[in-house]
Amino acid sequence: MITEMNIEVEELIEKNANDFQIAKVFKKYIKEYVDSIDTSIDTNGGKDFFVKHTKNTDMFLISLYKYILRKNFGSYQPMSTAIPISLIALGSYGREQLCIYSDIDLMILYEDIKGYNTKDMIQEFITLAWDCGLKLGSRVHELKDVADSVKEDVTIKTALIESRLIYGSKYLWFGFENVLNRIRKTDQLQFVLEKKQEHKDRLLKYPLKMEPNIKDGYGGMREANMVFWIANIVFGVTKLKYLMDKEFTEEEYKKYRTSLEYIFQVRNHLHNIAKKKLDTVNFDILPELSSKLGFKHTPRKTKETQAMNKIFESLHNIHFFTNILTKKFTRAIEFKNENYDLVRKHRFKKNLFIYEGKLYTSYFNKPKTLTAFLKELISLPIEVERYDQSYVYYASKTILPHKQTKEHKQLLKRLLYKESLYAIMKLLYNARIFQTIFPITKKMINQPQFDGYHELPVDVHSIKTLKHLADIKDDFVKELYDKFDKTEQSLVKIATFFHDVGKGRHNDHHVSGEKLFRNMANGLDFKSEHVQIIAKLIRYHNMMSKVATSEDIYSEKIIRNFAGLVLNKKFLDMLFVLTYADISAVGKNVYKSSTSALLKELYNQTMYAFEDVTLLTESSRRVRKINSIKKLKQYIELPSLIKKKISYISSNQIFLQLKAADILDLVIKAKDVETYTYKILNDSQLTIRIIRKIPLNLGYLLGRLEFLDISTMNIFKLFDDKKCFEITFTEKVTEGDILHIEDIIKSSFDMSKKLNIKKPNILKNEVEIDCNHTSYLASMKINSTNQKGLLAYITKIFDDFNVEIESAKLSSTKRKVRDLFLIEKNGNFCINTDKIVDIISSGE
């Protein structure tokens, strides 16, 4: 292809063609090459493809440069090495890791010699490259200015240390190498510190997630680059493998390179499938990616699961290798002489040092047997909350037995009851020995979660749950946890960590997890009463969340059933704490104030059941709430007529859900309403409260608000044909959105307005109706895929049948919804359920 291109260009030159005509030829051949890449990646997708693609890019650039020389010198063109210009590859291009749609980082080095029009030729070359469609990221430097440019920005120094000569003056290149050698030895500490801070910031921005960024994120290519940059600066090596058998073993390097090669393949396929630069393995592209990587469905695992298993494993291997070595390579540069006194002062025992809650050791500390290592961990004081990379590396070398002895099991039991369980589990996980020490966790290691809810794979999520227990942010949960004794706290921590141990198996993970833990705990000789508590917590670990977010927690039947499951306050407290940690570990800000409020309300309703089940009946709760209202100072000052109207409120839900003061405040606001009034609250989340006497076009209102995610909706019948609509959303909005929402509310009192609401895709078996939910209410549950406009559509259907919604509770993830509608028994719903289901659903 390159030869044909050069011949065609030569023919055009003979015909005195202009730059535009020449650029068209280059662009055509470059496009043909990119279009042909698909087959090449399928057969050769890793480092070999990178090298091949890099060399092809070299040839295109060389051809462009030769054309510029031919154009400027004609038949009197000197040897290329005699012209004071060098084309030098930088970054991934310099490393020969150029991906299909990556920018081509190029430095054009020159000397401004009399007799050569170098600056004009360089400008012509850059312009031509862009005209040909090449994504050139170019920097131009005169040789004498290179050393000064590095002082301006550490990123320039980083780019230069990965440089590679493509074409041009070798004399200039040799001069550049001399400058580069001086640069490497200058300000080494500053370079190391800045690169480590960059690395830390990147990992905070791109942590390991279910949709990982394989370039800039945890275990990605930037981490591999990082360890090379440090090695190059500290040791002056041009390839990391030159340090093998000096700083790391051949086995360690092989494991790292194999993992990196796989990530190379993944990145090439991502670019090729997306036909653009893409470095995140997202759910949309995963089906095709997994096929490209050669995976097929098996009876036990989908191809997508297999692909993500290997991606996570590779990212962990790269992260482990690079993190360990980065710290190891830089310790001599960062260590200060005055630290020797500090080291001696904070010596815990031979080769172990504790400073500011962190445990350090020597990289040359000899590994211990599992027995000795576990005893060492158990002996550590409670102040140890973190482990340095030196200790992680030492732990990874632990000599593991083929079979655990009775002594091992006794030590593991003691380890699980340690107060600092989070730090210990994270250590074992980071040292990559976790699944060997606790074999029941093997299936959850690198196990993806495609539910659209969890942001992390199972193993990382499980570690995070312990982290949230170690630093509880919710005051109510913290109070519950602090009241536990040390043993009870340990039981909760153990249950919290192992709550998802059953995932990755065909059976229900709650049942599998309980069974797996029982087997392990019995083998470790746990007390039987401890086994019972932990196993039950594992079995029902998400029951409290499920009931709170998708059930009617004011239903006597629901609360009775839940109370019958938890049985006592102590277990309820433990389950609440576990639920908090589990939800908090799902992702940032998933445990919201709305979630907390629902869980606390379920907790309080269950406590009523423990106190006296008769307190759960709707009538008794209504009477109790009215009596509470009558004790309020504002109630005493009300006119007698308004006092009577409180008793006439037909909605029972208002007395079940709201506090006495809130009910009274609502009554006072409603008494003077003749048309409508509304209030918008936008604190931790958006809430719209509308009190109306005239009709409200509810279906229209909800349809216009579908750009927001609704959490709950309550409709309370008050008195004098007045109703209160309270709609709560999952998050707060901007001030600009509030003005837009106000316009929507006002327009929703025009009953002539209609919206063309798209019918959602709901199957009949995804709709569940209970006409005997309570003595006053029927219920309808919908468990289907998440779809925009679902609530607005259902509301419109109910309006058509004159069915009145009492409340709606919406629980959704990216993929699924679990919606609950409580419906007033006015005679219109239960006699029309078949018709309503037929209209709502789209078939079996």
KOLDRENDO-193930 format. One record per residue (C-alpha): residue in one letter; x, y, z. Coordinates in steps of 0.1 Angstrom, whole numbers, m for minus. Each point is the difference from the previous one (the first is absolute). Layout:
<recs>
  resn      X      Y      Z
     A      X      Y      Z
...
</recs>
This chain:
<recs>
  resn      X      Y      Z
     M      0      0      0
     I     28     24      9
     T     19     m7    m32
     E    m31      5    m21
     M     m7     33     18
     N     36     13     m6
     I     m2     m9    m37
     E    m33     19     m3
     V     14     30     18
     E     31     m1    m22
     E    m21      1    m31
     L    m19     30     13
     I     32     18      8
     E     11     m5    m36
     K    m32     16    m11
     N      6     30     23
     A    m30     m8     22
     N     m7     23     29
     D     m1     m9     38
     F    m37     m5      0
     Q      2    m26    m27
     I     29    m17     17
     A    m19      0     34
     K    m30    m17    m16
     V     22    m29    m11
     F     15     m4     35
     K    m34      3     16
     K    m14    m27    m23
     Y     27    m25      9
     I     m1      8     37
     K    m38     m6      0
     E      4    m33    m19
     Y     26    m11     26
     V    m23      8     30
     D    m29    m18    m17
     S     22    m31     m3
     I      9     m1     37
     D    m31    m20     11
     T     14    m34    m13
     S     35      8     12
     I    m12      6     36
     D    m21    m32      0
     T     31    m21     m7
     N     27     20     17
     G    m15     24     26
     G     25      7     27
     K     36     14      1
     D      8    m14    m34
     F    m28     20    m15
     F     12     31     18
     V     34     m4    m15
     K    m13     m7    m34
     H    m24     30      1
     T     28     22     13
     K     23    m10    m28
     N    m27      6    m26
     T     m6     35     15
     D     38      6     m2
     M      0     m8    m37
     F    m29     24     m7
     L     17     28     19
     I     34     m8    m17
     S    m18      1    m34
     L    m16     34      8
     Y     34     14     11
     K     18    m13    m31
     Y    m26     17    m21
     I      6     33     18
     L     38     m4     m6
     R     m6     m8    m36
     K    m23     30     m4
     N     26     24     16
     F     33    m14    m15
     G    m12    m15    m33
     S     28    m19    m17
     Y     26     14     24
     Q    m12    m17     31
     P     28     m8     25
     M      1    m31     22
     S    m27      1     26
     T     25     m4     29
     A     17     32    m13
     I    m31     21      4
     P     m3     13     36
     I    m34    m14      7
     S    m10    m32     19
     L    m34    m15      3
     I     m2    m15     35
     A    m29    m21     14
     L    m12      8     36
     G    m24    m15     25
     S    m19    m32    m11
     Y     13      5    m35
     G     36      1     13
     R     m7    m32     21
     E    m13    m17    m31
     Q    m34     m3     16
     L    m20     21    m24
     C    m37     m9     m1
     I    m22      5    m31
     Y    m17     33     10
     S     27     13     24
     D     17     33     m6
     I     33     m2    m18
     D     24     17     24
     L     29     14    m20
     M     29     23      8
     I     17     17    m29
     L     35      8     11
     Y     21     25    m21
     E     29     24      0
     D     m3     33    m17
     I     30     m3    m24
     K      6     26    m27
     G     m7    m15    m34
     Y    m30    m20     11
     N    m35     14      1
     T     m8    m24     29
     K    m29     19     17
     D    m20      3    m33
     M      6    m37     m8
     I    m12    m10     34
     Q    m32     21     m3
     E     m7    m15    m34
     F      5    m35     14
     I    m24      5     29
     T    m27     16    m22
     L      3    m28    m25
     A     m3    m27     27
     W    m33     16     13
     D    m13      4    m35
     C      5    m38     m4
     G    m21     m8     30
     L     28     m9     24
     K     m8     10     36
     L     34     15      7
     G      9     13     34
     S     31     18     m9
     R     26     20     19
     V     29     18    m17
     H     33      7     18
     E     34     13     m9
     L     26    m22     15
     K     15     27     22
     D    m35      7     15
     V     m8    m36     10
     A     16      1     35
     D    m18     33      9
     S    m34    m13    m12
     V      2    m29     24
     K      2     24     30
     E    m34     15    m10
     D    m21    m31      3
     V      6    m35     14
     T    m22    m15    m28
     I     26     11    m26
     K     27    m19     19
     T    m23    m30      1
     A     m6      2    m37
     L     37      4     m9
     I     12    m31     20
     E    m22    m22    m23
     S     14     15    m32
     R     10    m20    m30
     L     16     11    m33
     I    m22     m5    m30
     Y     19     17    m28
     G     24     29     m6
     S     33     12     12
     K     19    m25     21
     Y     25     27     11
     L    m29     20     14
     W    m14    m32     17
     F     34     m7     17
     G      1     36     12
     F    m35     m4     14
     E      9    m33     18
     N     29     18     18
     V    m25     27     12
     L    m24    m27     10
     N     25    m18     21
     R      6     32     19
     I    m37      6      4
     R     m5    m35     15
     K     25      8     28
     T    m14     35      8
     D    m27      5     27
     Q     m7    m37      4
     L    m18      4     33
     Q    m22     28    m14
     F     m9    m22    m30
     V     m8    m30     22
     L    m22     19     24
     E    m19     17    m28
     K     m6    m32    m19
     K    m11    m18     31
     Q    m25     28      8
     E    m13     m2    m36
     H     m4    m37      4
     K    m19      4     33
     D    m23     27    m16
     R     m7    m23    m30
     L    m10    m29     22
     L    m24     22     20
     K    m15     11    m33
     Y     m1    m34    m16
     P     m3    m27     28
     L     m7    m36     m9
     K    m37     m2    m10
     M    m23    m23    m19
     E      7     21    m31
     P     38      4      5
     N     22     25    m19
     I     28    m22    m12
     K     23     29    m10
     D     m1     25     29
     G    m17    m20     27
     Y      9    m26     26
     G     24    m26    m15
     G     m1     17    m33
     M     27      9    m25
     R      9     32     17
     E     11    m20     31
     A     23    m21    m23
     N     13     32    m14
     M      6     14     35
     V     23    m28     11
     F     20      3    m32
     W      4     38      4
     I     13     m5     36
     A     23    m28    m11
     N     14     21    m28
     I      7     30     22
     V     14    m20     30
     F     19    m28    m19
     G      4     15    m35
     V    m14    m32    m16
     T    m19      3    m34
     K    m19    m32      7
     L    m15    m12     33
     K     10    m36     m6
     Y     37     10      3
     L     m7      1     38
     M    m12    m36      1
     D     18    m22     26
     K     12     33     16
     E    m31     17     12
     F    m26    m27     m8
     T     m1    m36    m10
     E     m6    m15    m35
     E    m33    m15     13
     E    m13     34     13
     Y      9     17    m33
     K    m16    m27    m21
     K    m33      3     19
     Y      1     37     m4
     R      8      0    m37
     T    m26    m27     m8
     S    m26     22     17
     L     12     31    m18
     E     m1    m18    m33
     Y    m37     m9      6
     I     m8     37      9
     F     17     10    m33
     Q    m23    m24    m19
     V    m31     14     18
     R      9     36     m8
     N      6     m8    m37
     H    m33    m17     m3
     L    m18     28     18
     H     14     25    m25
     N     m8    m22    m29
     I    m36     m8     11
     A     m8     37      9
     K     19     14    m31
     K     13     27     23
     K     21      4     31
     L    m16    m19     28
     D     17    m12     32
     T    m30    m10     22
     V    m14    m35     m1
     N    m37      9      1
     F    m29    m23      1
     D    m12     10    m35
     I     32    m11    m17
     L      7    m30     22
     P    m20    m26    m20
     E     19      6    m32
     L     33      5     19
     S     m3    m34     17
     S     m6    m17    m33
     K     30     18    m16
     L     21    m12     30
     G    m10    m36     m9
     F    m24     m8     28
     K    m32    m21     m4
     H    m29     m7     23
     T      4    m30     23
     P    m26    m17     22
     R     15     17     30
     K     12     34    m13
     T    m10     24    m27
     K     27     12    m24
     E     m4     35     15
     T      7    m13     35
     Q     31    m19    m12
     A     13     31    m17
     M     m4     22     30
     N     15    m27     23
     K     32      1    m20
     I      0     38     m4
     F     m3      5     38
     E     26    m27      7
     S     24     18    m25
     L     m6     34     15
     H      7    m13     35
     N     32    m17    m11
     I     12     32    m17
     H     m9     21     30
     F     17    m23     25
     F     33     m2    m20
     T      2     37     m8
     N    m10     13     34
     I     25    m23     18
     L     29      9    m24
     T     m7     38     m1
     K      3      1     38
     K     31    m23     m1
     F     17     20    m28
     T     m5     33     17
     R      8     m8     36
     A     37      9     m2
     I     m8     34    m16
     E    m28      9     24
     F     17    m12     32
     K     17     27     21
     N     30     m6     23
     E    m19     14     29
     N    m26    m28     m4
     Y     24    m25     15
     D     m7     12     35
     L    m37     m1     m8
     V      3    m36    m12
     R     17    m11     32
     K    m25     19     21
     H    m30    m17    m15
     R     13    m36     m2
     F    m27    m24     11
     K     21    m32     m3
     K     27    m13    m23
     N     m6     13    m36
     L    m34     16     10
     F     m6     37      5
     I    m32     18      9
     Y     m2     37     m8
     E    m33     21      1
     G    m21    m32     m1
     K     18    m15    m30
     L     21    m32      1
     Y     33     m1    m19
     T     26    m26     m7
     S     31     m6    m22
     Y     m5    m11    m36
     F     26    m27      8
     N    m19    m13     30
     K     m1    m38     m3
     P    m35    m15     m5
     K    m15    m21     28
     T    m22    m30      0
     L    m37      6      2
     T      0    m10     37
     A     27     25      9
     F    m15     27    m22
     L    m35     m3     16
     K     15      1     34
     E     18     32     m9
     L    m32     16    m13
     I    m19    m10     32
     S     28     14     22
     L     m2     35    m17
     P    m14     28     22
     I    m33     15     m8
     E     17     33    m11
     V     10    m17    m32
     E    m26     11    m25
     R     21      0    m33
     Y     27    m20    m16
     D     28     14    m20
     Q      8    m15    m35
     S     31    m16     15
     Y    m21    m20     24
     V    m26     m8    m28
     Y     29    m14    m20
     Y     14    m20     29
     A    m35    m14      7
     S     m4    m11    m36
     K     31    m22      5
     T    m16    m19     28
     I      7    m38     m3
     L    m35    m15     m3
     P     m7    m36      9
     H    m18    m24    m24
     K    m25     m7     28
     Q     m9     20     30
     T      7    m16     34
     K    m21      2     31
     E     24     27     13
     H     m5     21    m32
     K    m37     m1      5
     Q      2     10     37
     L     22     30    m11
     L    m24     10    m28
     K    m28      0     25
     R     19     23     23
     L      9     22    m30
     L    m37      4    m10
     Y     m8     12     35
     K     28     27     m1
     E    m14     35      5
     S     20     13    m30
     L    m16    m25    m24
     Y     m3     24    m29
     A     37      8      0
     I      9    m37      2
     M    m24    m11    m28
     K     12     28    m23
     L     36    m11      7
     L     m7    m36     m9
     Y    m19     11    m31
     N     27     24    m12
     A     26    m27      6
     R    m19    m23    m23
     I     m1    m28     26
     F    m36      6     11
     Q    m18    m28    m19
     T     26    m25     10
     I     m4      8     37
     F    m38      1     m2
     P     m8    m26    m28
     I    m38      8      2
     T      7     34    m16
     K     14    m15    m32
     K    m32      5    m20
     M     m4     36     10
     I     35     10    m10
     N     m2     22    m32
     Q    m37     m8     m2
     P    m18     27    m20
     Q    m35     13      8
     F    m20     10    m30
     D    m31     10     19
     G      4     37     m7
     Y      0      7     37
     H     34    m10     13
     E     29     21    m12
     L     26    m25     12
     P      8    m37     m6
     V    m10    m23     29
     D     34     m3     17
     V      7     38      0
     H    m35      7     12
     S      4    m24     29
     I     32     17     11
     K    m17     34     m2
     T    m28    m11     23
     L     25     m5     28
     K     15     34     m8
     H    m34     16      5
     L     m4    m18     33
     A     33     14     12
     D    m12     35     m7
     I    m38      2      4
     K    m13     34    m12
     D    m37     m4      9
     D     m5     10     37
     F    m29    m24      6
     V     19    m30    m13
     K     31     11     19
     E    m20      1     32
     L    m13    m35     m6
     Y     35    m13     m8
     D     16     16     31
     K    m25    m17     23
     F     12    m34    m12
     D     26    m17     22
     K     33     m9    m17
     T    m12    m36     m8
     E    m32     13    m15
     Q     19     25    m21
     S     22    m28    m13
     L    m30    m21     m9
     V    m14     29    m21
     K     34      6    m17
     I      4    m37     m9
     A    m36     m2    m13
     T      5     33    m19
     F     32    m12    m17
     F    m13    m35    m10
     H    m36     12     m9
     D      7     m5    m38
     V     21    m31      2
     G    m27    m20    m17
     K      2     21    m32
     G     14    m16    m32
     R    m20    m31      5
     H    m32    m12    m17
     N    m21     m2     32
     D    m14     30     19
     H     31     17     15
     H    m18      6     33
     V     m6    m37      5
     S     35    m10    m14
     G     17     26     21
     E    m17    m12     32
     K     10    m36     m8
     L     36      9     m9
     F      5     20     32
     R    m15    m27     22
     N     24    m26    m14
     M     30     23      4
     A    m10     12     35
     N     m6    m35     12
     G     34    m10    m13
     L     16     30     18
     D    m18    m11     32
     F    m22     31      4
     K    m25      0     29
     S    m33    m13    m12
     E    m19     31     11
     H     24     22    m20
     V     m4    m22    m31
     Q    m38      3      3
     I      1     38      2
     I     25      5    m28
     A    m16    m25    m23
     K    m34     15      4
     L     14     35     m7
     I     16    m13    m32
     R    m33    m18    m10
     Y    m20     32      4
     H     26     27     m5
     N    m20     20    m26
     M    m35     m7     15
     M     m2     32     19
     S     10     21    m31
     K    m24    m19    m22
     V    m30      5     24
     A      8     36      7
     T      4     10    m37
     S    m25    m21    m17
     E    m27    m10     25
     D    m28     18     18
     I     17      5     34
     Y    m33     13     15
     S    m18    m33     m8
     E     m7    m20     31
     K      5    m32    m20
     I     35     11    m13
     I     12     11     34
     R    m13    m31     17
     N     19    m22    m25
     F     32     20      3
     A     m2      0     38
     G     m6    m37      0
     L     32     m4    m21
     V     23     21     22
     L    m16    m12     33
     N     17     24     24
     K     15     35      3
     K     36    m12      2
     F     m2    m17    m34
     L    m19     29    m15
     D     28     24     12
     M     27    m23    m16
     L    m19     m3    m32
     F     m4     38     m2
     V     38      5      4
     L      7    m27    m26
     T    m25     16    m24
     Y     16     34      4
     A     35    m14     m8
     D    m13    m20    m29
     I    m18     29    m17
     S     28     25      8
     A     25    m23    m18
     V    m22     m2    m32
     G     13     34    m11
     K      5     36      9
     N    m31     17     14
     V    m22    m31     m4
     Y     m8      1     37
     K    m20     32     m2
     S    m22     18     26
     S    m31    m14    m17
     T     14    m36      4
     S      9      7     36
     A    m35     14      7
     L    m17    m31    m14
     L     22    m24     20
     K     m6     20     32
     E    m37      0     m6
     L      0    m38     m6
     Y     21     m4     32
     N    m25     21     20
     Q    m30    m19    m14
     T     17    m33      9
     M      7     12     35
     Y    m38      7      4
     A     m6    m36     m9
     F     25    m12     26
     E    m18     22     26
     D    m36    m10     m8
     V    m13    m14    m33
     T    m33     18      5
     L     18     33     m5
     L      5    m10    m36
     T    m36      2    m11
     E     m9     30    m21
     S    m28     11     22
     S     21     m1     32
     R     29     19    m16
     R    m25     26    m14
     V    m15      6     35
     R     34      1     16
     K     12     27    m26
     I    m32     21      5
     N      5      0     37
     S     36     12     m5
     I    m13     28    m22
     K    m24     11     27
     K     28      5     24
     L     17     25    m23
     K     m2     37     10
     Q    m10     11    m36
     Y    m29    m25      1
     I    m14     16     32
     E     m1     34    m17
     L    m19    m12    m31
     P    m37      7     m6
     S    m23    m29     10
     L    m11     m6    m37
     I     36     m6    m11
     K      6    m23     30
     K    m30    m21    m11
     K     13     m1    m36
     I     32    m17     12
     S    m21    m30     11
     Y    m18      1    m34
     I     32     m5    m20
     S     m8    m31    m20
     S     37    m10     m8
     N     13    m25     26
     Q     35      2    m16
     I      5     36     12
     F     m3    m12     36
     L     23    m29     m6
     Q     27     18    m19
     L      2     35     14
     K      9     14     34
     A    m27     17     20
     A     15     35     m4
     D      3     m6    m38
     I    m37    m10     m3
     L    m11     30     20
     D     22     23    m22
     L    m16    m15    m31
     V    m35      5     13
     I      7     37      9
     K     14      6    m35
     A    m29    m18    m17
     K    m29     18     18
     D      3     32    m20
     V      8    m16    m34
     E    m27      8    m26
     T     19    m10    m32
     Y     34    m14      7
     T     33      8     17
     Y     34    m17     m3
     K     34     m1     17
     I     33    m12    m14
     L     27    m12     24
     N     35     m6    m14
     D     22    m10     29
     S     17    m34     m2
     Q    m26    m10    m26
     L    m29     17    m19
     T    m35     m2     14
     I    m31     15    m15
     R    m31      5     22
     I    m32     11    m16
     I    m33      6     18
     R    m29      4    m24
     K    m38      5      0
     I     m4      2    m38
     P      9    m30    m21
     L     37     m8     m7
     N     11    m16    m33
     L     22    m25     18
     G     10    m21    m31
     Y     11     32    m18
     L     20     12     30
     L     19    m33      4
     G      6     m2    m37
     R     16     34     m1
     L     21     m9     30
     E     14    m32    m15
     F     34     16     m4
     L      3     m5     38
     D      1    m34     19
     I    m30     m2     24
     S      6    m18     33
     T    m35      1     16
     M    m34     16     m6
     N    m27      4     26
     I    m36     12     m5
     F    m19      9     31
     K    m37      7      0
     L     m6     28     24
     F    m34     17      4
     D    m24     22    m21
     D     11    m18    m32
     K     36     10      6
     K     30    m22     m6
     C     37      2      7
     F     25    m14    m25
     E     35     m5     13
     I     26    m12    m26
     T     36     m7     11
     F     29     m5    m24
     T     33    m18      3
     E     22     31      0
     K      0     38      1
     V     m1     23    m31
     T     15     33    m11
     E    m17     34      6
     G     m7      2    m38
     D    m18    m33      2
     I    m22     13     28
     L    m14     28    m22
     H     m7    m26    m27
     I    m18    m22     25
     E    m22     29     12
     D    m11      6    m36
     I     m9    m38     m3
     I    m20      1     33
     K    m20     30    m11
     S     m8    m14    m34
     S    m11    m33     15
     F    m33     16     12
     D    m11      2    m36
     M    m20    m32     m4
     S     m1      3    m38
     K     37     m6     m3
     K     10    m34    m13
     L     34    m18     m4
     N      8    m27    m25
     I     14    m24     26
     K     18    m30    m15
     K    m13    m33     13
     P     26    m18     21
     N      9    m36     m7
     I    m15    m19     30
     L     m8    m37      0
     K    m31    m14     17
     N     20    m21     24
     E     18     32     11
     V    m32     14     14
     E    m12    m12     34
     I    m34     12     15
     D    m13     m6     35
     C    m35     13      6
     N      2     m9     37
     H     32     18      8
     T    m17     17     29
     S    m36      6     10
     Y      2     34    m18
     L     25     m5    m27
     A      8    m22    m30
     S     36     m3    m13
     M     16     m4    m34
     K     37     m9     m4
     I     20      3    m32
     N     34    m18     m4
     S     12      8    m35
     T     29     17    m19
     N      6     36      8
     Q    m17     23    m25
     K     m6     37     m2
     G    m36     12      4
     L    m12    m32     17
     L    m16     18     30
     A    m17     26    m23
     Y    m14    m27    m22
     I    m15    m20     29
     T    m14     31     15
     K    m17      9    m33
     I    m16    m35     m1
     F    m13      3     36
     D    m14     34     m9
     D    m19    m16    m29
     F    m16    m25     24
     N     m6     26     28
     V     24    m20     22
     E     15     21     29
     I     36     m6     10
     E      7      3     37
     S     38     m3     m4
     A     27    m12    m23
     K     35    m12     10
     L     25     m4    m27
     S     32    m20      3
     S     23     m1    m30
     T     35     m7    m13
     K     14      5    m35
     R    m17    m31    m12
     K    m29    m10     23
     V    m29     16     18
     R    m20    m12     30
     D    m30     23      2
     L    m28     m2     26
     F    m33     18     m4
     L    m26      2     29
     I    m35      5    m14
     E    m31     12     17
     K    m28    m26      1
     N    m27     22    m17
     G    m14    m28    m20
     N     17      9    m33
     F     33    m18      3
     C     m7    m36     11
     I    m30     m5    m24
     N     22     12    m29
     T     33    m17      8
     D      0    m23    m31
     K     m7     30    m23
     I     27     21     17
     V     26    m27     m2
     D     m8     m6    m37
     I      5     37     m8
     I     32      4     21
     S     17    m32    m12
     S     12    m11    m34
     G     m5    m37      3
     E     13    m30     18
</recs>
